[in-house]
């Protein structure tokens, strides 16, 4: 009879019963060498014993490719099996049954319903694409414009949502298991596939209408959300696609948190360890085209700025830690590249990653276009010799700078100093500093002096914020029980800033944002669009986020204020887009006033 243990107790028992030498020797030959054992490393093309196994320390390490860890890590990498499955397998060998952690039955049931509902919707969309006359232009678009094969269309379960605003809803009615939910408007909206009918709040309409449907799947292949693309041929007939963006994505639901997923990961996860690299792309069709041409280690970031959760997935997905960033070749793509590099540097894996950039040898704007125009052999050759990410970005910024213009040259230098200062590895910082000095014709000593000041300012700023607003329960004014004073100070400062702008912009609001120390909460909230309540009926709010990616912009409910003021965000009507650069300059100016504001806060709080 199996012994029932909690997961943690089972894990401890497994570590007591097994050792690194006995486990590894089951799969590969080992031989004694001094006080340890050696073996040919199975994780790279090893010709001589590079892997050392230390029974006394309970670890293995390859001094050639860097693979290392305990016997559990060895099994995960060698068998290409998830950690939980490895633990369960060893538990069974020990006669241990791992007790399942209790979950909320209500939440678990809803999650199961959502998985089923998404599968029904995907099948419906897929059948529409294959059989409905309305979908003919979409079929033509996929087969001819995108040059996708029928096999690829099927592999990615591509489909089409009809223009009828209740087509999916009516289809859902035919399923008996959803009968009790048909009139549950709250549930139907929460599932992400429907919207409230403005003409009757007791009814819903389909969220996606007249669009090419792209299912988003989790690692297990379950459909958790959809990306929906509008086609130009449909915009004249469909008012939704006339007023909505080209891409319309599912909102977050109980089974979908986009910052925790990667598009195509359900397929790529089977190949990234074998290929020892990951190709991170921007668009759905970049990933789909890459997979069609055999680049099965490609994934997409789901239309969001790269998150620390996604970095963690990328890091753990391949043994070499080689990550290729394949963003579009335009200004937006370069901004995305810089933003992603900042997120990588913020992660705890920053010094373990090899970051490269996909650079095309023609005028292609993205990998989708490149693969349509070129052979896979040419693509493979391109992937063999890629530039490192930071030197690429430095060269690009310099190439777009008029070096004869002192102001431009100085601005580029300051921008690069800001970029390099975030690099965690001091050796890499020095190498990049030399490159920066060479490219911009500055002395290395000048660069290093500026870099040192920038790094010191980052540390000082971080310490100042932490020490001033840290809610340790002992501060007289900012503790959890005395938040009203903090709120008054913040509201007063916000009001002052807003009043300054009244003469410039009709509906401009400068909102002070609060930055929590909980990174997961930061990432989650920063994905949402923040709307000015006074503009809620216009649907034309512009959210301008010009600040460095390392500083997440968030809002929090007042009852969650425990933390520190950090940055500013500008919200304006869409007809103010022409003033975006001016607004950006305003933000920079207000950021420079931050130190003075901190003194005011300290004087009012007695800290």
N, C-alpha and C positions, 0 to 999 in steps of 0.2 A: 504493500500500500504506500502510495506516495506521501511524502511529508509536505504539508502546506506551509509555505513561508512567504513573507512579504518580499517585494522585489529587492529591497536593500539587504535583507537578511539572506536571501538566496544568493545574491551577488557575493556577499562575504563568504558564504559557505563554498561557493565555486572557487574563489581565490584560495581558500584553505586546502581544497582537495586537489587542485591542479597546479602544475608549475610550468614555467615557460619552456624548459627543455623538453619535457615529455610531450607537450602539445606540438611544438615545432617539429620534433623528430618524427612525428606521425606523418608529416606531409613532405618533408625534404630531408635528404641525408645530412647528418652533422658529424663533426669529428672534434675530438678534444684538442685544445691548443693552450697549453699553460693552465691557468686557473679558469679559463672559460672554454667555450666551444665556438667553432666557426662553421659557416656554410656558404655555398653559392647563393647569392641573394635572388629570390624569385620575383622581385619587384622591378628588376631592370635586366638588361642583357649582360649579365655578369659572367665573366670568364674565369675569374679566380675568386676564392672565398673572401667576400667583402663583408658578410654579415657576421657579427659577433654576438654570441648569446651568453649572458651572465646569469647563471642560476641563483647566485647569491643576491644579486640586485633584482632579479625577476624581470629583466628586460632584454630586448634584442635591439641591435642598432647596425645599420649598414653604413659603412664609412665612405661609400661611393655615392649612393643615391639619396642617403639621409633618412630612409625609412626606419622607424623606431617605435618602441612602445612595449606594452606587456603582451601576454599571450592572447588576451581578448582582441587587442588591436591587430595582432598578427592574423587572427582568424577572420576578422572583418575585412582586412585588405586582401588576404590570400583567397578567401572563398567568395569575395565580393558580395558579402551578405550583411544586411543591416545589423547594428549592434544588438538590438533587442532580440533578433532571431538567433544570434550566436549565444546569448545568455540563456534563452529558452532551450536551445539544443543541449547545452552543457548541463542545464538543470535537470533535463530528462535523464541524462546519463547518470546523474547523482541520485535519481529517484526523488526529485523535488518538484512539487507543483507550485508555480508562482501564483499567488492570490491576485486576482484582478482588483485594481483600485476602483472603489465605488465611484460612479459618476451620477450626475443628475439624470434620472430616468427621463424627465421631461425634455431636457436638452438633447440627450442622446436620441430620443424618438424624433425630435424635430430635425436633427441632423440627418438621420436616415431618410426622412421624408424629403428633405431638400436634395439629397443625392439622387433619389428616385425621380423627383420632379425635374431636375436638370437633365437626367438621362432621357426622360420622356420628351422634353423640349428639344434636346439635341436630335433625337430620332425624327421628330416632327420636322425640324428645320432641314435635316439631311434628306428626308423624303421630298420635301418641297423643292429642293434644288434639283433632284433627279427627275421629278415628274411634272411639276407645275409649269404651265406655259409662262407665267409671270416671271419665272426664274431664268428664262432663256438668255437674257442679257448677262446675267451673272455667270451662267455656264460659259458663255463666250469669253467673258472677262478672265475667268480662271484658266481656261484652256488655251486661249490665244494671247491675251495681254500678259498674263502672269506666267504663261507657258508651264502650267502644272499638269501632270499626268492624272488620269482618273484614279490610279492607285494612290497617288499622293493626296488627292482630294478625299479619298476614303480613309487613308491612314490618319488624317487630321480631323476627320468627321465634319468637314466643312458643310454648311447648309445655307438656307435662305429663309428669312422671316417675311411672311406675306404682308402686304400693305393694309389689309383688313385689320382694324384696330383691336378686334377681339378674336382673331383666328386661333391663337394659342390657347386663350381662355376657353373657347368653345371646345377645342380639342381635349383639353384637360377634363372637361365634364364627362367625357366618355369613360373615364377610369373610375371604377367603383371605390377604390381605396382613397380617393381624394374627395369623395362626395361630401363628407362632413366639413371640408375646408373651403369648398367653393364659395360660400358666403362669408368666410372669415377674411375680411378685407385686410386686417392688420397682418395676418399670416402671409397672404398673397403678396403684399407689398414688401414684407420682410424677406421673402425668398429672392427678391431681386429681379424677377421676371415681369412684374406688373407695376403699374402706376395707378394712383387714385384718379378716377374719372371726375374731371372738374365740373361736369354737368350733373353728376349724381355721386355724392361722396360715399354712397353705399355700394358702388360698383367700381370695377377696375377695368383698365385697358392694358393691352400689351405694351411693355416697355420698348421692345424692339419691333420695328415695322419697316418693311421694304429695305432690308439690309442683308448683306453677306454676313453670315454668322460663323464665328470662329470659337469653338469650345476651348475653354481653359481647363486643364486637368491637373490633379495633384500627382504626386510621385506614384501612387498606386493606380493611376489611370482613371480615377473617378472624376466626373465633370463637376467642377465647383463654381464655374462662372462662364461668362461669354464676352468676347470682343465682337463688336458689330460695326461693319464698315458700310458707309453710304456710297452708292455708285452714281456717277454723273447722269447716267441714262435714266435713273429713277427720280431724280430730284424735281423734275418738272411735274411728275404725277403725285409725288408724296410730299405733303407740306411738312411732315416731321423732318425729313432729310434736308429740306430747304432751310430750316431754322436751327437744326442741330449740327454739331461738329461732324467732321468726316468719320471719326471713330467715336463710338458710344460704348462704354464698358459697363459691366455689372458693378453695382455698388458693393460695399462690403456686407457680408452676411454672416450668419453663424458658422458657415463652413468655408468662407472665403475672406482672407486677409491678404491683400495683394502684396504687401511688403514681405510676406513670408513665402512667396511662391515665385517660380520662374516658368515662363512659357516654354513648352517643349521638354521640361525636365523629366516627365514620365518616360520619354524615350532616351534622352541624353544620359540619364543617370546610369543606364546600362553600359555606356561606352566611355565615359570620361576617365574612369580609372584605367581602362585598357589603353586608351589613347594618351593618357597622362597629360591632358590639357582640357580647357574649357574655352569655348568661343562665346563671348557675351555680345549679343546684338540688340538693336533697338526695336525693330518692327516685327510684327507677326510674320509677314511674308519674307523677311530676311531669314528668319528661322526655318520656315517651311521650305523655302528654296534651297537653303543649305542642306537640310536633311534629304531633300529629293536628290541632290547631287552627291550624297554620300558623306557629308560632313555631319556625322551623327552626334557630335559632341557640342552642338550649338544650342544655346538657350537665349531667351529674351527676357527683358526686365519688366514686362507688362505695362509699358507706358508710364512708369513712375520713375522718379529719381532713385538711383541705387540705394538700398538700405543695408543696415548692418546685418540683418537677418539673411539677406540674399548673399552678402559677402561670406557669411558663415557657411552657407550651402556651397558656394563656389570653392571655398577653401577645403572643405571636407570631401569634395567630390573627385579630386584627382591627386595621385601620389606625388606628382612633380610640382604641384602648386603653381603651374603655369596657366595664366589667365590672359586670353587675347581679347582686347577691347575693340569691337568692330562697329563703331558709331558712324553715322552719316558724315560724308565729307562736305560739311558746310559749317557756318558759324554756330548754329544750334548744336551740331554734333561735337564741335570743339568745346563748347561750354559743358556739354554732357560729359565729355571726357575729363575735363578738369574737375567737375563736380564729383565724378566717380572716384578719381584719384584721392580727393579729400576724404571720402567715405572710407576707402581702403586704408588710408593712413590713420583714421580714427579707430579702426578695428584692432583687436589684440593680435591679429595675424599679419600685420603690416610688414614685418621684417621677414616673414616666411613666404612671401608671395613674389613670383616673377611676373611682372606686368608688361605686356607688349601691346602694340597697336597694329591693327590691320590697315596697311597702307597699300592702296591700289596703284598699278602701273599704267593706268589709263584714266579717262575722265569720268569713270563711273562714280555715281554719288553714294551708292551703297552696295552691299554684297549681293542683293537680289539682282540688281542691274548687271553687276560684274559677271555673275554666274550665267545669266542669260546670254551675254555677249561672248563669253570665253569658255574654253574647255576646262574640265575638272583637273586635268594634268597641269594646266597653267596655274590654276588656283592652288593646287598642292605645292607647286614650286614657290609660289608667293608666300605660302604659310611657313616655308622652311627658313626664310630669312626676314624676320620681322624686327622693326626697331623697338627698343625699350620705350616705355610710355613717357617717362619724364623728359629724356633728351628729345624725343619727337615733339612734345608740346613746347619745349623751349625753342627749338628751331622754328616751329610754326609761328610762334608769337613774334620772334625776331624777323622772320621773313615778311610779316605783315606790318612791320614798323618802318617808318622812314627814318633811317639812322642819321640823316643829315639834319633832321628836326630835333633840336635839343629837348623840347617838351615831350614829344612822342617817345624819344629814347628813354627819358627819365621815367615816364609813366610805365613803359614796358618793364624797365628794371624793377620798379616798385612792385609791379604785379608779379614778377618772377620771384622776387624776394619773399613775398607773401606765400607763394606756392611752395617754394623750397623749405621755408620755415616749418611747414607741417610734416615734412618727411621725418620719420622717427629714427632712421638709421643715420648716425653721425658721419659714417664713412661715405654713404651715398650723398648726404648733404654736401660734403666737401667736393665730391666729384661733380655734382650738379653746379656748384658755385663756380668751379673752374670753367665749366662749359658756358655758364652765363657770362662770366667775365670775358671769355674769348669771343663769344658771339656778339656782345654789345660793346666790345673794346673798352672795358673798364679794368682796373687792376684787381687782382684777386683780393688784395688787402681791403679795398673799398667794399667789395661784395661781402667779405667775411665780417667786416665791421657792421654793415647794415643788417646782415643776417643775424648776428649776435643780438643786436638791439631788438630786432623783431621777435626773436625767440624769448628774450627776457620780458618784453611787453606782454606777450601771450601768457607767460607764467604769472606776471604781476596781476593782469586782468582777472585771470581765473581764480587766483588766491583772494583777490579783493571781493569778487562776487561771492565766493564760498564763505569767507569769513563774515561778510556783512549780513547776508541773508540766511545763514545756516540756522534752521529751526531746531535748536538743541534743547529747548524747554527752559533754558536759563536766561535767554535774552529778554530784556524788560518789555520791549514793545513789539517784537516780531515773533514771539512764540505763538504756538497754536491757539492759545486762549485769548490772544490780544491781536487779532487780525484786522480789526476795524481801523486802527491807526494806519496800518500798512495800506489798506484799501484807499483811505482818504488821501494819503500821499500820492499814490499811483493815479487815482482819479484826477486829483488836482493837477498833476503834471500833464496828464493826457489832455485835460481841458485847456490848459495853457497852450500846448502845441497846436491843438485843433483851432483855437481862436486866431492864432497867427496866420492860418491859411485861408480864412474866410474870404479875403479879398481876391485870392488867386483862383480858387477852384470852387465851383458851386457845391459839389458833394464830396469834398475831400475830408477824409478822417485819418489822422495819424494815431494808431492804436498801440499802446504799449503792450508787449507780449511778455508772458512769464515763461521761464525755462525751468522745467523740473529736472531733478537729478536722475529721474527714471528714464533711461534712454529708450526703452521700448515704448513708453507712453509718448515720448517726444516724436518718434518716427510715426507712430500710429496717428496722432493728432495732426501732424504737419502735412499729412496727405490731403486733408480736407480743405475745400475752398471756404474762405471766411467772407461772409457777406455783411455789408453795412445794413442794419435793420431798416434804415430810412429808404433803402433802395430795393427792398425785398420784392416789390411788385414789378420792378423793371426788368429783372433777369439779365441785366447788363453790367453786372459788377466786374470790375477788373481787379484781379489780385496780382500785385507786382512783387516778386520776390527776388531782388537783386543781390541779396547778401550771400556771402560765401556758404557753400554747401555744408561746411562743418558746423555752422550755427543754424540749428533747426528753428523754424518759425512756428510757434504754436499759440493757441489760446486755451485757457482753462477756465472752468467755472469758478466763481469767486470763492466758493466754499472749499476749493482745493488749493487755494493760495498758501503755499508754505515756503515759496522759493524765491527766485531772484529775477529781477528785471534784466533783460539782456538786449533785445533788439526792437526795431521799429518795422512796421509794415504799412504800406500805403494802399488804400482802397479807394478807387475812383470810378466814376461812370465810364463806359466804354468810349464815349466821345472825348475823353481826356487822354486817349492813347498817345496823342501827339506830344503830350507833356511828360511822357514816361522818363525821358532822360533828365528832365528838370526835377522830377520827383525823386529819381535816384540820387541826384546831387543833394537834395534836401535831406535824404536819409543819411548820407555821409556826413553832412554838417551836424545833424542831430546826434549821430554816433560820437562825434568829437566832443559833444557837450556832456557825454555820459559821465565823465570823471567829475565834472562840476556838480552834476545831479547827485552823484554818490555822496558828495560832501554834504549836500542839503539833507539827504536821507539820514546820514550819520548824525547830523546836528539835531534833527528832530527826534531821533530814536535814542539818542544818548550813547550810541555805540562808537 
